[in-house]
């Protein structure tokens, strides 16, 4: 069903296709080649080769359904040396409707020869253009190892649509030149499904194809522009190998269960957009890189975004994905990378020399011997807004290892990861690194940092929450290089619920400026070779919202509120503005004060008699934790006649009463009671509307209805009719 959905419904006619400008020729199994020019649909030729021989450049050949086999022992069934269009999927009674999914036109080499060979002018390097559509190409064979058994094309631009190429020996198709390859199936080839490429200016398009049970599904080497989109690639030895392309767009493909050489490898691409792909259950067992995706020698620009990469395996680096980039800029964003396995970097590995942005990725349930989640080695990098959770390393670093010369590390959530050494994050900083608004919580390690291990020449950690990490110290600090003296500043930190807060080794200078301690018997342990300065320390409960469920947002009871210093950080881990109180909060989260109120309006009595007094009581209570500056507008019914408010304002029919109270947090109450007189001649429903607006953004409408009934003295008298009956 998935294949049908991808390739389209061939049981009805595909969209109309433009015909060649030349003559139409016809071929059918019951036809005759003798002295036949193939132009009469009632007397078609017998073989495709004969039609090709008699056709002129630019002609179009329609081939009726049937099983075509070799008629003479040649090197190939069909040999083309001119620009032609060949289409199968017709019948001898209908030469105009193209339905290859209903009427199958099979070209079968019967393991004796190549099925189709196309040759342009190799001496003059002149390309011809050949269109092949609607054929089932099978049984191809060649003794020339570098050629394809199914379709071999040299110096030809190919338009190849709605074909099935299956079981043609070593290689199904080999093409050069410009290629348009859509809605095809390529399957069951020992070495390669397709080998393609072309000159430096070639454009290559592969869309809506199915590749399965090949050695390598698609091997592309050379060309200017490559687009691979909406293909299904499964159960090949290697899904795709792409090399030497200037610009490659790889979009919305499903690449799954390719083994043992993995999903897709790209080598030497200058500009890459790799987006929206699903890469799952691929395996690379030889110890190479990238079980799912392997990107080597990326130049100029790279965008890898919106991909789902899961359940892939490699014996080397990057179970889900491996990227080695020399690009001027590389962006890796909004990917989901889950349940992959490797020796190094279970989720993915990136080695990049220049500007790299890694943001908004979700990386979870990956595993490795070293670095269960993500290994990033960056010269200059920004790592922000990533969720790295539930990854496992049997040896070192459960969640993230970041090696960087110059980098910023902000608004990341590193939670529930585990390893023998360093549960959450290893941060190596060779020059200057800044970490801001990060949450590192509920990780586990038996030694060094259960939450964070820091090896830094110069590092500034601003608004960090380190909480509930188990097994060893929450934060471990050591020299990034033997014999160096390192500078580390931690400003506005929450460091709670650890057996030891900070463990320091080597020679380091550490300044703690603004820190909340709680449930940590040993706060800092350090040798005499290091210096630790702690100032603006706070002891108290951080009062997280629900740490057992991973919610480390602050609540109104937190001791971290308004206890921080101005560190030049003006938003928090969620992007909320900072500060929201009188000073910044400690930790990654800035408590977002809640504006809330409850309003009630009672009318008594209800029901009320016409002409009687009616009492309204309005009550507004501030249930939030910020002061409210309210505007209350109460619109009266036109069916009342008199009254005054407690402030002496006259009450008139249909008038709007306005109040502007300030309700203090928390629990401030404002109340107003006023009495009106219901019109003596009115009965029915009396409606009163209260509009609420506050400067803090709370708005609402409260509608009160009262039933007005007639007075007893004015009730109508009902007389029953008198009926006289004679006695029986």
Buried (B, 14 or more C-beta within 10 A) or exposed (E): EEEEEBBBEBEEBBEEBEEBEBBBBBBBBEBBBEEBEBBEBEEBBBBBBBBBBBBEEBBBBBBBBBEBBBEEEBBBBBBBBBBBBBBBBBBBEEBEBBBBBBBBBBBBBEEBBBBBBBBBEEEEEEBBBBBBBBBBBBBBBBEEEEBBBBBBBBBBBBBBBBBBBBBBBBBBBBBBBBBBBBBBBBBBBBBBBBBBBBBEEBBBBBBBBBBBBBBBBBBBBBBBBBBBBBBBBBBBBBBBBBBBBBBBBBBBBBBBBBBBBBBBBBBBBBBBBBBBBBBBBBBBBEEBBBBBBBBBBBBBBBBBBBBBBBBBBBBBBBBBBBBBBBBEBBBBBBBBBBBBBBBBBBBBBBBBBBBBBBBBBBBBBBBBBBBBBBBBBBBBBBBBBBBBBBBBBBBBBBBBBBBBBBBBBBBBBBBBBBBBBBBBBBBBBBBBBBBBBBBBBBBBBBBBBBBBBBBBBBBBBBBBBBBBBBBBBBBBBBBBEEEEBBBBBBBBBBBBBBBBBBBBBBBBEBBBBBBBBBEBEEBBEBEEEBEBEBEBEBEBBBBBBEBEEBEBBBBEEBBBBBBBBEBEBEBBBEEEEBBBBEBBBBBBBBBBBEBBBEBEBEBEEBEBBBBBBBBBEBBBBBBBBBBBEBBBBBBBBEBBBEBEBEEEBEBBEEBEBEBEBEBEBBEBEBEBEBBBBBBBEBBEEBBBBBBBBBEBEBEEEBEBEBEBEBEEEEEEEEEEEEEEEEEE
